[in-house]
Amino acid sequence: MLSALEVITTVSVGLMVGVEFAVAFVMNPIFSALPEDSNQQARSHGGRMLGAAMPFWYISSLVLAGTWAIVGWNDQGTGLVVTAAGLLVLSVVMSLLLLVPINNRGKTWTPENRPADWQQQMKRWDRYHYIRVAVIIAAFALLVVALV
């Protein structure tokens, strides 16, 4: 059972890293190259779509990592799993305090109602997101090392 939990946790966090990496380094640069209205509309749509899915994914990944740490408490590598879980907690806290407030505003914007500083707010979101991606990559790497 522990082996299955380890693999499921690692795959879940790895896929989450892939999605968030793609948002940071593929999708948002593509959106930024679009004309202003299209850029803002794409980000709003992405905010609505991923804003609905990612909270579940972040929390379930954290629960899986925590469960792995508890079930495998006496196993070698548990310290790595606990550290990874701590980084996932940090990513959730960052999301709630820094990214979600901006996302909640941005997902309601249209070309008619967006604020004058919408691009600055998106750049701030991007900066926070880069840090969050680094945090979850570190968590993923620790889980992979603990797995092997």
C-alpha positions as CSV (number, residue, x, y, z in Angstrom):
1,M,0.0,0.0,0.0
2,L,2.8,2.4,0.9
3,S,4.4,1.9,-2.5
4,A,1.2,2.8,-4.3
5,L,0.8,5.9,-2.1
6,E,4.3,7.0,-2.9
7,V,3.8,6.7,-6.6
8,I,0.4,8.3,-6.6
9,T,1.7,11.3,-4.5
10,T,4.8,11.7,-6.7
11,V,2.7,11.6,-9.9
12,S,0.1,14.0,-8.6
13,V,2.7,16.6,-7.5
14,G,4.7,16.0,-10.7
15,L,1.6,16.7,-12.9
16,M,0.8,19.8,-10.8
17,V,4.3,21.0,-11.3
18,G,4.0,20.5,-15.0
19,V,0.8,22.4,-15.3
20,E,2.1,25.3,-13.2
21,F,5.4,25.4,-15.1
22,A,3.5,25.5,-18.4
23,V,1.3,28.4,-17.1
24,A,4.4,30.3,-16.1
25,F,6.7,29.6,-19.0
26,V,4.4,28.8,-21.9
27,M,0.9,30.0,-21.5
28,N,1.4,33.4,-19.9
29,P,4.2,34.4,-22.4
30,I,1.8,33.4,-25.2
31,F,-1.0,35.4,-23.7
32,S,1.3,38.4,-23.2
33,A,2.2,38.4,-26.9
34,L,-1.5,38.7,-27.8
35,P,-3.2,42.1,-28.3
36,E,-4.2,43.7,-25.1
37,D,-7.9,42.7,-25.1
38,S,-7.1,39.1,-26.0
39,N,-4.3,38.9,-23.4
40,Q,-6.6,40.0,-20.6
41,Q,-9.5,37.8,-21.8
42,A,-7.2,34.8,-22.0
43,R,-5.8,35.4,-18.5
44,S,-9.4,35.9,-17.2
45,H,-10.5,32.6,-18.7
46,G,-7.4,30.8,-17.5
47,G,-8.0,32.2,-14.0
48,R,-11.6,30.9,-14.0
49,M,-10.7,27.5,-15.4
50,L,-7.5,26.8,-13.4
51,G,-8.9,28.7,-10.4
52,A,-11.6,26.0,-10.1
53,A,-9.2,23.0,-10.4
54,M,-6.0,24.0,-8.7
55,P,-7.3,24.3,-5.1
56,F,-8.4,20.7,-5.1
57,W,-5.1,19.6,-6.7
58,Y,-2.9,21.6,-4.2
59,I,-4.9,20.3,-1.2
60,S,-5.1,16.7,-2.4
61,S,-1.3,16.7,-3.1
62,L,-0.6,18.0,0.3
63,V,-2.9,15.4,1.9
64,L,-1.2,12.7,-0.1
65,A,2.2,13.9,1.0
66,G,1.1,14.1,4.6
67,T,-0.4,10.6,4.5
68,W,2.8,9.3,3.0
69,A,4.8,10.9,5.8
70,I,2.5,9.4,8.5
71,V,2.2,5.9,7.0
72,G,5.9,5.7,6.2
73,W,7.1,7.4,9.4
74,N,9.8,4.8,10.2
75,D,11.0,4.5,6.6
76,Q,14.2,6.0,5.2
77,G,13.4,9.3,3.4
78,T,10.6,10.3,5.7
79,G,12.4,13.6,6.5
80,L,12.4,14.4,2.8
81,V,8.7,13.7,2.5
82,V,8.0,15.9,5.6
83,T,10.0,18.7,4.1
84,A,8.2,18.3,0.8
85,A,4.9,18.4,2.6
86,G,6.1,21.6,4.4
87,L,6.9,23.1,1.0
88,L,3.4,22.2,-0.3
89,V,1.9,23.9,2.8
90,L,4.0,27.0,1.9
91,S,2.7,26.8,-1.7
92,V,-0.9,26.7,-0.4
93,V,-0.3,29.6,2.0
94,M,1.3,31.6,-0.8
95,S,-1.6,30.9,-3.1
96,L,-4.2,32.0,-0.5
97,L,-2.4,35.1,0.6
98,L,-0.7,36.3,-2.6
99,L,-2.1,34.7,-5.8
100,V,-5.8,34.0,-5.2
101,P,-6.7,37.6,-4.4
102,I,-5.2,38.8,-7.6
103,N,-6.7,35.8,-9.5
104,N,-10.2,36.4,-8.0
105,R,-10.1,40.0,-9.3
106,G,-8.6,39.1,-12.7
107,K,-11.1,36.4,-13.5
108,T,-14.0,38.9,-13.5
109,W,-12.3,41.4,-15.7
110,T,-13.5,42.2,-19.2
111,P,-12.1,44.9,-21.6
112,E,-14.9,47.1,-20.4
113,N,-14.4,46.8,-16.6
114,R,-10.7,46.0,-16.1
115,P,-8.8,48.5,-13.9
116,A,-6.1,50.7,-15.4
117,D,-3.4,48.8,-13.6
118,W,-4.5,45.3,-14.7
119,Q,-1.2,44.7,-16.4
120,Q,0.8,45.6,-13.3
121,Q,-1.4,43.3,-11.3
122,M,-0.8,40.4,-13.7
123,K,2.9,41.0,-13.6
124,R,2.7,40.8,-9.8
125,W,0.8,37.6,-10.1
126,D,3.4,36.3,-12.5
127,R,6.3,37.1,-10.0
128,Y,4.5,35.3,-7.1
129,H,3.7,32.4,-9.4
130,Y,7.4,32.0,-10.4
131,I,8.3,31.7,-6.7
132,R,5.4,29.2,-6.1
133,V,6.6,27.1,-9.1
134,A,10.1,27.0,-7.6
135,V,8.6,25.9,-4.3
136,I,6.6,23.1,-5.8
137,I,9.5,21.9,-8.0
138,A,11.5,21.6,-4.8
139,A,8.7,19.6,-3.2
140,F,8.5,17.4,-6.2
141,A,12.3,16.8,-6.3
142,L,12.3,15.8,-2.6
143,L,9.4,13.4,-3.2
144,V,11.3,11.8,-6.1
145,V,14.5,11.4,-4.0
146,A,12.4,9.9,-1.2
147,L,10.8,7.5,-3.6
148,V,14.0,6.2,-5.0
